[in-house]
Amino acid sequence: MPITKNLAELKLKVCGMNKNTSDVAALRPDYLGFIFWEPSKRFFQGDLPSIPHGVKKVGVFVDERIVVIAEKVKKYGLLLVQLHGNESPAFCDQLKKQIPQIKIIKVFSIKDDFDFGQLKHFEDVCDFYLFDTKGKLPGGNGYVFNWEVLKDYPSTKPYFLSGGIGLEETDSIKEFMKRPEAQYCHVIDVNSKFEDEPGLKNIEKLKEFKKTLGQS
């Protein structure tokens, strides 16, 4: 009998934080994502408001230099670094050695299919994988990829499920969680489908989504 995961065990990450960070943080999602990639419409700069204890801050970077990542980790108290570019296993290894306290999330973008063979090179140098939809720009494309691709997931490493997830995916998430490949799904990662404009999150939609995940 395959092991499946209980819906209530799923964690929630709200990414692309910018314009109403305090309001979103007050909902106490498990993770908040801040994008430190200048071309993004959700590029974060300036000061961070106070974040409740227990909400983990994630910095999102695209092919950034380690010295810059280290500076942001220190300035904003980041606990995780999400790598959204073409970072190599060697880069991840070097990053981990230079900032040993952080957890590394390596992103892989999926369209219609995916070669999971490439994951083996990252098994020892990152803590999580994140799967999202392949688009013209990294992150926030608003489209869902075919989660059936994940039936070939070969790893036991926990992963973040991302890519255009909104309230309309509630039933799909519930169905997905019954499948064996969902066993290692650690986090549902949301962004553009919960916005009134880039970086401005819709609090009521987020509250409703949290309820569907069994979170108070």
DAQUIFEN-V930095 format. One record per backbone hydrogen bond with DSSP energy under -1.0 kcal/mol. CO is the residue of the C=O (numbers start at 1). NH is the residue of the N-H. E is the energy in kcal/mol with one decimal. If there is no record, write none. Layout:
CO	NH	E
CO	NH	E
This chain:
6	9	-1.8
7	10	-1.6
11	188	-2.8
12	31	-2.0
13	190	-2.9
14	33	-2.8
20	24	-1.8
21	25	-3.0
22	26	-1.8
24	27	-1.5
25	28	-1.8
30	56	-2.5
31	14	-2.2
32	58	-3.1
33	17	-2.8
34	60	-3.1
35	44	-3.2
37	40	-2.1
40	43	-1.4
52	55	-1.8
56	32	-2.6
57	79	-2.3
57	80	-1.6
58	34	-3.1
59	82	-3.3
60	36	-2.8
61	84	-3.3
65	69	-2.1
66	70	-2.9
67	71	-1.6
68	72	-2.1
69	73	-2.6
70	74	-2.1
71	75	-2.5
72	76	-2.6
73	77	-1.1
73	78	-1.1
79	103	-2.0
80	59	-2.5
81	105	-3.0
82	61	-2.9
83	107	-2.4
88	92	-2.2
89	93	-2.4
90	94	-2.3
91	95	-2.7
92	96	-2.3
93	97	-1.8
94	98	-2.1
95	99	-2.5
99	102	-1.7
103	81	-2.7
104	127	-2.2
104	128	-2.1
105	83	-3.0
106	130	-2.1
108	132	-1.8
110	134	-2.3
114	116	-1.0
115	118	-1.3
116	119	-1.6
117	120	-1.0
119	122	-2.2
122	125	-1.3
122	126	-1.0
128	106	-2.3
129	160	-2.8
130	108	-3.1
131	162	-2.7
132	110	-3.3
146	149	-1.9
147	150	-1.7
148	151	-2.0
149	152	-1.6
150	153	-2.1
158	129	-1.3
159	186	-3.1
159	187	-1.4
160	131	-2.5
161	189	-2.9
166	169	-1.9
167	170	-1.8
169	173	-2.7
170	174	-2.1
171	175	-2.3
172	176	-2.8
173	177	-2.3
175	178	-1.3
176	179	-2.1
177	5	-1.0
179	182	-1.8
180	183	-1.8
182	185	-1.7
184	159	-2.6
186	11	-2.2
187	161	-3.2
188	13	-2.6
190	15	-3.0
191	194	-1.9
192	195	-1.3
194	202	-3.2
197	200	-2.8
199	19	-2.0
200	196	-2.7
200	197	-1.1
202	206	-1.9
203	207	-2.5
204	208	-2.3
205	209	-2.4
206	210	-2.5
207	211	-1.8
208	212	-1.7
209	213	-1.4
210	215	-2.9
211	214	-1.7
